[in-house]
Each structure stands twice: as C-alpha cells, then as structure tokens.
Amino acid sequence: MALMITDECINCDVCEPECPNQAISMGEDHYVIDPQRCTECVGHFDEPQCVQVCPVSCIPVNPAHVESRETLWQKYRRLQAAKATVGGG
C-alpha cells in the first residue's frame, strides 16, 4: 500500500524531509506522494514517518495502490538497488 496526502494538507513542510525514499514532493496545491517510491517506510522504520509527524492526520493509505507487506519489501529492495547503482556503491 502506498500512502497518499489528502487535500486537508496544510503544507507545513514536515513530511517531505522525513521520507527515506524521497517519495514526497510539493504538488500543485499540496504535498503529494509518489506511489512508485512509497514503501510506507518498510525497510527503514516500523511505521510510516510522514504519518508520525503530520499535524493534521491527512496521510491515509491510497486505495488505488494497495500492496502487501511483501510487495513493499520488494519495492524497498528495488529502490535500494537503484540507489546503489546510481550512487556507485
């Protein structure tokens, strides 16, 4: 499951730096989460960090991107392999 940021977002800027996968960026009106990069922090933390820091609780599971924990682990491993390739190690 990837997460999503709803239009209740107040653009407080606390979620973006917390994302270990750089999945959060500023959208047209508020922050957005790239479902191709969101692992719900699987591989990094026990709980999604953006959800932990959000002061208005506007980061639910994205119903359009339901994934199992195993799928999230696979995505984490893929992202880490891509980072290692681009980063040279």
N, C-alpha and C positions, 0 to 999 in steps of 0.2 A: 504494500500500500504506500503510495506516495501521499504526502500531505499537501494541503492547499491553504492559501491565505484568502480569507473572505473579505468582502468589501467593508467589514467593520474595522479593518486595519486602520490605525491612526498614524502610520508612517513614523513610528517612534525610533526606528533605526536600530533596535536592539537585536533583532533576529538575524539579520544578514551576517554579522561577524561571528555568530555562534555556529553557523552551518559548516561542518567539516568537509562537505562535498561541494561547496560553492554553488549550491542549488538555488539560493535565494538571491533575487535581484530586484531592482526597482522596476515596476511595470509602468503602464501608462498612468494609472491613478493611485496604485498602492503596490506594495511588495508582492512578488509572485514567486512560486516555487516551480522549478523545472522538474517534472516527474521523471525525466530520464536520469537525473542526478540525485534525486531524493531517495535515501535508503532508510529514512526515519532514524537516522544515526546508528543503524545496525552496523557493527564492525568498529564503531567509535565509542559509543556510550550506551547505557542501558535504556535511556529514554530520549526521545527527540529533544534536542536542546532548544530549538526555536519555541516549542510548546512551553518549555520550562520558563523561559524568560518573557514570553508575551504577556503584557499587562492587561490586554483586553480579551484574551482567550479566543482569538479568531483564526486558529490553525487546526482545523479538523482533518480527518482522513479524507482524501479525494476519492469519491465514489467511482470516478471514471478510471482510476488507476489502482484497483485492488490487487495486491500482491501478497504472496505468502512470505513468511519469515525466510524460508529457504531462497526464494526469488530475490528478496532484499539482500541476502548474503552474497548471492551470485552477482548482483549488481555492484555491491561493495567491492568484491574481488576484481570485477572488470574495471571499475573506476580506478582502483589502486594500481592495477597493471598498466592502464593507460597513463596514469600519472608517472609511474616509474619509467616508462618508455620515453615520455616527453621530457621528464626531468633528468634522464640519463642515469638513473640508478635507483 
